[in-house]
Amino acid sequence: MDIRTTSLSYNFDSEGNTTSVTVSLSGQGGSDYINANMSVTAEDLTDGQTFDNLTMKDITTIARAKLAKATAIKE
């Protein structure tokens, strides 16, 4: 399924620090489709990563990984 990023929204605290980034993802494959908003938070970042040093592509990659994990079928 081809998943596309449809929007990216930065969320800030009262001091202007990024607290999370919401990534909207959408995809369709045949008769199946998905729409999801994934919130990337500081807990999703690895050591040394901050919102200030991540590109939009980096954040989207994290959001896609979260979506894959959230939608994986558990046996």
VEXLOSE-472044 format. One record per residue: residue number from 1; x, y, z of N, C-alpha, C, O in turn; residue in three letters. Coordinates in Angstrom, 1 decimal, always signed. Last residue first. Layout:
<sites>
     k     n.c1     n.c2     n.c3    ca.c1    ca.c2    ca.c3     c.c1     c.c2     c.c3     o.c1     o.c2     o.c3     r
   NUM        X        Y        Z        X        Y        Z        X        Y        Z        X        Y        Z   Ala
...
</sites>
This chain:
<sites>
     k     n.c1     n.c2     n.c3    ca.c1    ca.c2    ca.c3     c.c1     c.c2     c.c3     o.c1     o.c2     o.c3     r
    75     -0.7    -12.2    +16.5     -1.2    -13.5    +16.4     -1.3    -14.1    +17.8     -1.8    -15.2    +18.0   Glu
    74     -1.4     -9.0    +15.4     -0.8     -9.8    +16.4     -1.5    -11.1    +16.5     -2.7    -11.2    +16.6   Lys
    73     -0.7     -7.0    +12.7     -1.6     -8.0    +13.2     -0.8     -8.9    +14.2     +0.3     -9.4    +13.9   Ile
    72     +0.1     -3.6    +12.9     +0.5     -5.0    +12.7     -0.5     -5.9    +13.4     -1.0     -5.7    +14.5   Ala
    71     -0.5     -1.0    +13.5     -1.5     -1.7    +12.6     -1.0     -3.2    +12.3     -1.7     -3.9    +11.6   Thr
    70     +1.5     +0.0    +15.0     +0.2     +0.1    +15.5     -0.8     -0.8    +14.7     -1.8     -1.2    +15.3   Ala
    69     +3.7     -0.4    +13.3     +3.6     -1.1    +14.6     +2.2     -1.1    +15.1     +1.7     -2.1    +15.6   Lys
    68     +3.1     +1.4    +11.3     +3.3     +0.0    +11.0     +3.2     -0.9    +12.3     +2.5     -1.9    +12.2   Ala
    67     +3.1     +3.8    +12.8     +1.9     +3.3    +12.1     +2.0     +1.8    +11.8     +1.0     +1.1    +12.1   Leu
    66     +5.8     +4.0    +13.5     +4.7     +3.9    +14.6     +3.4     +3.4    +14.0     +2.7     +2.6    +14.6   Lys
    65     +6.9     +4.3    +11.0     +7.2     +3.1    +11.8     +6.2     +2.9    +12.9     +5.8     +1.8    +13.2   Ala
    64     +5.8     +6.8    +10.3     +5.5     +5.6     +9.5     +5.8     +4.3    +10.3     +5.0     +3.3    +10.2   Arg
    63     +7.1     +8.4    +12.2     +5.6     +8.3    +12.2     +5.2     +7.0    +11.4     +4.3     +6.3    +11.9   Ala
    62     +9.7     +8.2    +11.4     +9.4     +7.7    +12.7     +7.8     +7.5    +12.8     +7.4     +6.5    +13.3   Ile
    61     +9.5     +9.4     +8.8    +10.0     +8.0     +9.0     +9.6     +7.4    +10.3     +9.2     +6.3    +10.4   Thr
    60     +8.7    +12.0     +9.6     +7.8    +11.1     +8.8     +8.2     +9.7     +8.9     +7.3     +8.8     +9.0   Thr
    59    +11.1    +12.8    +10.7     +9.9    +12.7    +11.5     +8.9    +11.8    +10.9     +8.2    +11.0    +11.5   Ile
    58    +12.8    +12.8     +8.5    +13.1    +12.0     +9.6    +11.9    +11.7    +10.5    +11.6    +10.6    +10.9   Asp
    57    +11.5    +14.7     +6.9    +11.6    +13.3     +6.4    +11.9    +12.4     +7.5    +11.3    +11.3     +7.6   Lys
    56    +11.9    +17.0     +8.3    +10.6    +16.5     +8.2    +10.6    +15.1     +7.7     +9.7    +14.3     +8.1   Met
    55    +14.8    +16.3    +10.4    +14.2    +16.9     +9.2    +12.7    +16.4     +9.2    +12.4    +15.5     +9.9   Thr
    54    +16.0    +17.2    +13.7    +15.3    +16.2    +12.7    +14.7    +16.9    +11.6    +14.1    +18.0    +11.7   Leu
    53    +16.9    +18.9    +15.6    +17.9    +18.4    +14.6    +17.3    +17.3    +13.7    +18.1    +16.7    +12.9   Asn
    52    +14.7    +19.6    +17.1    +15.5    +20.7    +16.5    +16.5    +20.1    +15.4    +16.8    +20.9    +14.5   Asp
    51    +13.9    +17.3    +18.4    +13.1    +17.9    +17.3    +13.8    +18.9    +16.5    +13.5    +19.1    +15.3   Phe
    50    +16.8    +15.3    +18.7    +15.9    +16.3    +19.2    +15.0    +16.7    +18.1    +15.4    +16.5    +16.9   Thr
    49    +18.8    +12.4    +19.4    +17.8    +13.1    +18.5    +17.0    +14.1    +19.3    +16.6    +13.9    +20.5   Gln
    48    +20.3    +11.3    +21.4    +20.9    +12.3    +20.6    +20.0    +13.0    +19.6    +20.4    +14.0    +19.1   Gly
    47    +18.5     +8.3    +21.3    +19.5     +9.1    +22.0    +20.2    +10.0    +21.0    +20.6     +9.6    +19.9   Asp
    46    +15.4     +8.7    +19.4    +16.5     +7.9    +19.9    +17.5     +8.8    +20.6    +17.4    +10.1    +20.5   Thr
    45    +12.0     +9.4    +20.0    +13.3     +9.8    +19.5    +14.4     +8.9    +20.1    +14.2     +8.5    +21.3   Leu
    44     +9.6     +8.9    +21.4     +9.9     +8.2    +20.1    +11.2     +8.4    +19.5    +11.7     +7.7    +18.6   Asp
    43     +9.5    +10.7    +23.4     +9.8     +9.3    +23.8    +10.1     +8.4    +22.5    +10.6     +7.4    +22.6   Glu
    42     +8.8    +13.1    +22.2    +10.2    +12.9    +22.6    +10.5    +11.4    +22.9    +11.7    +11.0    +22.7   Ala
    41     +6.5    +11.9    +19.6     +6.8    +12.6    +20.9     +8.3    +12.4    +21.2     +9.0    +11.6    +20.5   Thr
    40     +4.3    +12.1    +17.0     +5.7    +11.7    +17.3     +6.1    +12.6    +18.6     +6.0    +13.8    +18.5   Val
    39     +1.2    +10.8    +16.4     +1.9    +11.8    +17.2     +3.3    +11.4    +17.5     +3.5    +10.3    +18.2   Ser
    38     -0.5    +10.3    +13.4     +0.5     +9.7    +14.4     +1.2    +10.9    +15.1     +1.7    +11.8    +14.4   Met
    37     -3.5     +9.7    +12.0     -2.7    +10.8    +12.6     -1.8    +10.2    +13.6     -2.3     +9.7    +14.6   Asn
    36     -4.5     +8.0     +9.1     -4.0     +8.0    +10.4     -3.3     +9.3    +10.8     -2.7     +9.9     +9.9   Ala
    35     -6.3     +6.0     +6.9     -6.0     +7.4     +7.3     -5.6     +7.4     +8.7     -6.3     +6.8     +9.6   Asn
    34     -6.4     +3.6     +4.4     -6.1     +3.9     +5.8     -5.8     +5.4     +5.9     -5.2     +6.0     +5.0   Ile
    33     -8.0     +1.0     +2.5     -7.5     +2.3     +2.7     -7.2     +2.6     +4.2     -7.8     +1.9     +5.1   Tyr
    32     -8.7     -1.4     +0.0     -8.3     -1.1     +1.4     -7.7     +0.3     +1.4     -7.1     +0.8     +0.5   Asp
    31     -9.1     -2.1     -2.6    -10.3     -1.6     -1.9    -10.0     -1.3     -0.4    -10.9     -0.9     +0.4   Ser
    30     -6.0     -1.0     -3.6     -7.2     -1.7     -4.0     -8.4     -1.2     -3.3     -8.7     +0.0     -3.3   Gly
    29     -4.8     +0.9     -1.2     -4.3     -0.2     -2.0     -5.5     -1.1     -2.4     -6.0     -1.8     -1.5   Gly
    28     -4.0     +4.0     +0.1     -5.0     +3.2     -0.5     -4.3     +2.1     -1.3     -3.4     +2.4     -2.1   Gln
    27     -3.4     +6.3     +2.8     -3.0     +5.4     +1.8     -4.1     +4.6     +1.3     -5.2     +4.4     +1.9   Gly
    26     -2.0     +8.9     +4.8     -3.1     +8.4     +4.1     -2.6     +7.4     +3.0     -1.6     +7.7     +2.4   Ser
    25     -1.1    +10.7     +7.8     -0.8     +9.7     +6.7     -2.0     +9.1     +6.1     -3.0     +8.9     +6.8   Leu
    24     +0.0    +13.4     +9.6     -1.2    +12.8     +9.0     -0.7    +11.9     +7.8     +0.0    +12.4     +6.9   Ser
    23     +1.7    +13.8    +12.5     +1.9    +13.5    +11.1     +0.6    +12.8    +10.6     +0.3    +11.8    +11.1   Val
    22     +2.6    +16.1    +14.9     +1.5    +15.2    +14.4     +1.7    +15.1    +12.9     +1.7    +16.1    +12.2   Thr
    21     +5.1    +16.3    +17.2     +4.8    +16.6    +15.8     +3.7    +15.6    +15.4     +3.9    +14.4    +15.5   Val
    20     +5.7    +17.9    +20.4     +5.4    +16.8    +19.6     +5.2    +17.3    +18.1     +5.0    +18.4    +17.9   Ser
    19     +7.0    +20.1    +21.5     +6.6    +19.0    +22.4     +6.2    +17.7    +21.6     +6.4    +16.6    +22.1   Thr
    18     +9.3    +22.6    +20.9     +8.5    +21.6    +20.3     +8.3    +20.4    +21.3     +9.2    +19.8    +21.8   Thr
    17     +9.1    +25.6    +22.8     +9.8    +24.3    +22.5     +8.8    +23.3    +21.9     +7.7    +23.2    +22.3   Asn
    16     +7.8    +27.9    +23.6     +8.2    +27.8    +22.2     +9.0    +26.5    +21.9     +9.5    +26.4    +20.8   Gly
    15     +6.8    +28.0    +26.1     +8.2    +28.6    +25.9     +8.7    +28.4    +24.5     +9.8    +28.8    +24.2   Glu
    14     +4.5    +26.5    +26.1     +4.4    +28.0    +26.3     +5.7    +28.7    +26.1     +5.7    +29.9    +26.0   Ser
    13     +5.2    +24.1    +23.5     +4.8    +24.5    +24.8     +4.8    +26.0    +24.9     +5.0    +26.7    +24.0   Asp
    12     +3.8    +23.1    +20.2     +4.8    +23.8    +21.1     +4.3    +24.0    +22.5     +3.0    +24.1    +22.7   Phe
    11     +3.7    +21.0    +17.5     +3.0    +21.4    +18.7     +4.1    +21.9    +19.7     +5.1    +21.3    +19.9   Asn
    10     +3.6    +20.9    +13.9     +4.4    +21.0    +15.1     +3.6    +21.5    +16.3     +2.8    +22.5    +16.1   Tyr
     9     +2.3    +18.8    +11.6     +1.9    +19.9    +12.4     +2.8    +19.8    +13.7     +2.8    +18.8    +14.5   Ser
     8     +1.9    +17.8     +8.3     +2.8    +17.7     +9.4     +2.5    +19.0    +10.3     +2.6    +20.1     +9.8   Leu
     7     +0.0    +15.8     +5.9     +0.3    +17.1     +6.7     +1.2    +16.8     +7.8     +1.4    +15.6     +8.3   Ser
     6     +0.2    +13.6     +4.4     -0.7    +14.6     +3.9     -0.5    +15.9     +4.7     -0.9    +17.0     +4.2   Thr
     5     +2.3    +11.1     +3.1     +2.1    +12.1     +4.2     +1.3    +13.3     +3.6     +1.6    +13.8     +2.6   Thr
     4     +1.1     +8.0     +1.9     +1.6     +9.3     +1.7     +1.4    +10.2     +2.9     +0.4    +10.1     +3.7   Arg
     3     +1.6     +4.7     +1.1     +1.2     +5.6     +2.2     +1.9     +7.0     +1.9     +3.1     +7.1     +1.8   Ile
     2     +0.6     +2.2     -0.8     +1.3     +3.4     -0.9     +0.8     +4.4     +0.1     -0.4     +4.8     +0.1   Asp
     1     +0.9     -1.2     +0.0     +0.0     +0.0     +0.0     +0.9     +1.2     +0.0     +1.9     +1.3     +0.8   Met
</sites>
